[in-house]
Amino acid sequence: MERTRSSRRSPPPKKRSSKPRATIESLNGDIICMIFSSLGFFDLVRCSAVCKSWNAIINRCKLLQLLYCKLHGFSNTSGSSMRLHLEELAMKHHRFALEEGRIDIDQWKAHSVGVDQCRMKRGLILTGVGDKVMRLWSLEGYKCVEEYSLPNAASLVDFDFDESKIVGLIGTRICIWRRNGLRSVFPSREGTFMKGLCMRYFDPEAVVGCEDGTARVFDMYSRKCSQIIRMHCAPVTSLSLSEDQLIISGSSLGSIAISGLSSDQRLTGIKTLCYNPCSRLVFAGTTAGYASCWDLRTMKSLWETRISPNVVYSLQHLQNDTSTLVVGGIDGVLRVLDQNTGEVLSRCVMDIGSASSSSNKVSGVIERNEGRRLSAGCCIDRIPKTIRPPITCLAVGMKKVVTTHNSKYIRLWKFNYSDKYL
């Protein structure tokens, strides 16, 4: 006997409840204050940095100030002294994490071809150079939140970004992408100077380091070259800018110049520079594997350390941190240095056989690995190059470092350190 299809219909789908779900934003400010009052000091500091509304609640209730007084036995304290203490505590926590903390490494495919540059600010990572697009990633879930295409077939040389725009150097042109999607490109008097090799900007000016040894200063809003400064007799390979409008540059011949004032030191070609406005120190990495430090006030060398037998591609420090410097290069080892002495505090690589993976619809497959620290006498050449690809660029955040490797993948190194040791 032939079976007949049941005439009974499937039940209709359940309607979603119209009742709104409770969220932290819907809670009364007094309730949130009660929740925050049960937190420890460092967790409370973290919460104050999450958003404006949480920061306002914590400040209005004076939670941090009250907890600070309780911890230190004070009856009262000024807001300025507490802020100084908070900054010192954060920097101490950051240094301990980089030097001794547990290392977790997240890796994901960010581009269809290899890229070798990255920047990190305000919980966002910008990656590019090598691909025809730049991508902006959120650190939460590694979601690509925005994408910026290059004009025509131009090659991106260098870039940086802030909360409202991305500024990029494309050959002899500067391109500005607004975060709202609009893009403007302006020529830098095409053909009047040689190709740009590096670029930095400090609103409203962008500075381009050129092959002819000059630094070209452009007003980003009038689109005009306002100044040409002879920095070196060799190509300008790296730039850094200070808030007091000083231009710091390094050349392929190994010299450092500050708006035309050259140092009396010479190294094998300078590959990268960074400047610490808090200590007025300039740090440089070279093609011969040296990391060096100059005092900007005297233009004298404070220390010089050969940290690698090969090229140092990138070095950076956390804003306001005067203790640690993170360095990466062709050997693929992430090193942490003492800013004041040049001592290598830690050497880090990805651990073999520690990989696990997860995936989601937003960011695809995330490969998670553990990192390990190398002893001073460890032979790096015995470590497979597949787990230590060249670090072409890095950016430093609070207890984290993002790295690019001239590949399709980018890595986020997370350093965890228990608060109880502070």
VENQUI-V395150 format. One record per residue. N is the residue number from 0. PHI is phi in degrees with one decimal (NA if undefined). Layout:
((N | PHI) (N | PHI))
This chain:
((0 | NA) (1 | -78.1) (2 | -71.1) (3 | -105.2) (4 | -69.4) (5 | -63.0) (6 | -82.5) (7 | -74.7) (8 | -81.9) (9 | -70.2) (10 | -64.0) (11 | -64.1) (12 | -60.9) (13 | -70.2) (14 | -77.6) (15 | -68.8) (16 | -64.5) (17 | -80.1) (18 | -72.7) (19 | -66.5) (20 | -76.0) (21 | -72.0) (22 | -128.0) (23 | -62.3) (24 | -69.3) (25 | -83.4) (26 | -76.5) (27 | -64.3) (28 | -58.4) (29 | -67.5) (30 | -66.9) (31 | -60.8) (32 | -60.9) (33 | -63.9) (34 | -64.7) (35 | -64.2) (36 | -67.2) (37 | -90.2) (38 | -85.7) (39 | -77.5) (40 | -61.9) (41 | -71.2) (42 | -63.9) (43 | -66.9) (44 | -62.8) (45 | -60.1) (46 | -63.7) (47 | -66.4) (48 | -97.6) (49 | -71.1) (50 | -157.8) (51 | -65.3) (52 | -66.9) (53 | -66.8) (54 | -60.9) (55 | -65.3) (56 | -64.4) (57 | -65.2) (58 | -70.5) (59 | -65.0) (60 | -83.8) (61 | 55.7) (62 | -65.4) (63 | -64.2) (64 | -64.7) (65 | -66.1) (66 | -68.4) (67 | -62.1) (68 | -63.6) (69 | -65.2) (70 | -66.9) (71 | -107.1) (72 | 72.0) (73 | -94.8) (74 | -83.5) (75 | -162.0) (76 | -153.5) (77 | -81.2) (78 | -64.4) (79 | -69.0) (80 | -67.1) (81 | -67.9) (82 | -62.8) (83 | -62.6) (84 | -64.8) (85 | -61.9) (86 | -66.0) (87 | -62.8) (88 | -64.8) (89 | -63.9) (90 | -67.2) (91 | -65.3) (92 | -61.7) (93 | -62.8) (94 | -63.8) (95 | -61.0) (96 | -64.2) (97 | -66.0) (98 | -84.3) (99 | -133.3) (100 | -72.4) (101 | -66.6) (102 | -112.7) (103 | -119.0) (104 | -122.2) (105 | -103.4) (106 | -131.4) (107 | -146.8) (108 | -77.6) (109 | -107.5) (110 | -141.4) (111 | -83.9) (112 | -132.1) (113 | -67.5) (114 | -125.6) (115 | -132.9) (116 | -134.4) (117 | -151.8) (118 | -137.0) (119 | -137.4) (120 | -152.5) (121 | 51.6) (122 | 76.4) (123 | -125.6) (124 | -122.0) (125 | -109.8) (126 | -125.3) (127 | 173.1) (128 | 71.0) (129 | 124.0) (130 | -96.9) (131 | -89.4) (132 | -135.9) (133 | -107.8) (134 | -125.7) (135 | -106.1) (136 | -114.1) (137 | -89.2) (138 | -69.5) (139 | -88.0) (140 | 82.4) (141 | 54.4) (142 | -87.5) (143 | -78.4) (144 | -92.9) (145 | -150.5) (146 | -136.5) (147 | -127.8) (148 | -87.8) (149 | -81.9) (150 | -70.9) (151 | 54.0) (152 | -108.0) (153 | -69.5) (154 | -103.5) (155 | -77.1) (156 | -102.1) (157 | -156.7) (158 | -161.7) (159 | -157.3) (160 | -153.0) (161 | -139.3) (162 | -70.6) (163 | -119.1) (164 | -157.0) (165 | -119.5) (166 | -117.0) (167 | -128.9) (168 | -101.3) (169 | -123.2) (170 | 63.0) (171 | -106.1) (172 | -127.3) (173 | -109.7) (174 | -121.1) (175 | -119.0) (176 | -105.1) (177 | -78.7) (178 | -66.2) (179 | -86.7) (180 | 106.4) (181 | -75.4) (182 | -133.1) (183 | -133.0) (184 | -123.9) (185 | -130.4) (186 | -73.6) (187 | -103.3) (188 | 51.9) (189 | -46.3) (190 | 91.7) (191 | -88.7) (192 | -149.2) (193 | -75.4) (194 | -58.2) (195 | -77.4) (196 | -111.1) (197 | -157.4) (198 | -152.0) (199 | -139.1) (200 | -137.8) (201 | -142.5) (202 | -40.4) (203 | -99.7) (204 | -112.6) (205 | -115.8) (206 | -118.5) (207 | -114.4) (208 | -89.7) (209 | -116.0) (210 | -65.5) (211 | -85.4) (212 | 86.7) (213 | -102.1) (214 | -113.7) (215 | -101.3) (216 | -101.9) (217 | -120.8) (218 | -82.8) (219 | -71.4) (220 | -106.5) (221 | -86.7) (222 | 61.9) (223 | -123.0) (224 | -78.8) (225 | -94.2) (226 | -161.2) (227 | -123.5) (228 | -117.7) (229 | -78.0) (230 | -98.7) (231 | -146.0) (232 | -95.6) (233 | -136.3) (234 | -54.6) (235 | -82.7) (236 | -100.7) (237 | -154.0) (238 | -138.2) (239 | -148.8) (240 | -118.6) (241 | -110.6) (242 | -65.9) (243 | -92.2) (244 | 67.4) (245 | -87.2) (246 | -106.6) (247 | -109.0) (248 | -135.5) (249 | -122.3) (250 | -117.8) (251 | -68.3) (252 | -88.8) (253 | 96.0) (254 | -99.3) (255 | -117.6) (256 | -132.0) (257 | -120.8) (258 | 46.5) (259 | 103.7) (260 | -92.8) (261 | -88.4) (262 | -80.1) (263 | -93.3) (264 | -97.7) (265 | -134.5) (266 | -126.0) (267 | -68.5) (268 | -16.3) (269 | -76.5) (270 | -101.4) (271 | -150.9) (272 | -136.1) (273 | -148.4) (274 | -122.9) (275 | -106.9) (276 | -67.6) (277 | -70.7) (278 | -105.3) (279 | 60.7) (280 | -109.3) (281 | -113.1) (282 | -115.4) (283 | -134.1) (284 | -119.2) (285 | -121.6) (286 | -71.9) (287 | -97.3) (288 | 90.7) (289 | -93.7) (290 | -115.2) (291 | -134.5) (292 | -135.3) (293 | -119.7) (294 | -87.8) (295 | -63.5) (296 | -74.6) (297 | -115.1) (298 | 56.3) (299 | -109.7) (300 | -74.3) (301 | -95.2) (302 | -158.3) (303 | -147.0) (304 | -131.0) (305 | -86.5) (306 | -97.5) (307 | -151.5) (308 | -76.4) (309 | -127.5) (310 | -64.8) (311 | -97.1) (312 | -89.6) (313 | -154.0) (314 | -145.5) (315 | -151.2) (316 | -136.5) (317 | -70.6) (318 | -55.9) (319 | 74.7) (320 | -88.7) (321 | -112.2) (322 | -117.6) (323 | -122.7) (324 | -134.1) (325 | -103.3) (326 | -130.4) (327 | -138.1) (328 | -158.5) (329 | -69.5) (330 | -82.0) (331 | 76.4) (332 | -95.1) (333 | -89.0) (334 | -112.1) (335 | -114.5) (336 | -113.0) (337 | -81.6) (338 | -61.6) (339 | -87.2) (340 | -122.2) (341 | 83.2) (342 | -65.8) (343 | -80.4) (344 | -86.2) (345 | -159.3) (346 | -126.6) (347 | -126.8) (348 | -140.4) (349 | -76.9) (350 | -80.4) (351 | -79.3) (352 | 75.4) (353 | -103.7) (354 | -75.1) (355 | -140.7) (356 | -141.2) (357 | -144.0) (358 | -142.8) (359 | -148.3) (360 | -69.5) (361 | -82.1) (362 | -111.4) (363 | 78.3) (364 | -86.0) (365 | -108.0) (366 | -92.6) (367 | -110.8) (368 | -133.6) (369 | -98.0) (370 | -104.3) (371 | -135.4) (372 | -99.7) (373 | -93.9) (374 | -74.3) (375 | -60.4) (376 | -95.5) (377 | -67.7) (378 | -85.0) (379 | -65.5) (380 | -62.4) (381 | -82.1) (382 | -86.2) (383 | -55.9) (384 | -69.3) (385 | -66.0) (386 | -101.3) (387 | -133.8) (388 | -64.0) (389 | -52.0) (390 | -90.3) (391 | -83.3) (392 | -160.9) (393 | -145.8) (394 | -138.2) (395 | -113.3) (396 | -121.6) (397 | -65.2) (398 | 59.7) (399 | -151.9) (400 | -139.4) (401 | -105.5) (402 | -132.0) (403 | -115.6) (404 | -139.7) (405 | 54.9) (406 | -136.9) (407 | -75.8) (408 | -107.0) (409 | -123.1) (410 | -122.3) (411 | -117.0) (412 | -94.7) (413 | -113.8) (414 | -108.3) (415 | -113.2) (416 | -140.1) (417 | -68.5) (418 | -65.5) (419 | -67.0) (420 | -84.5) (421 | -100.5))
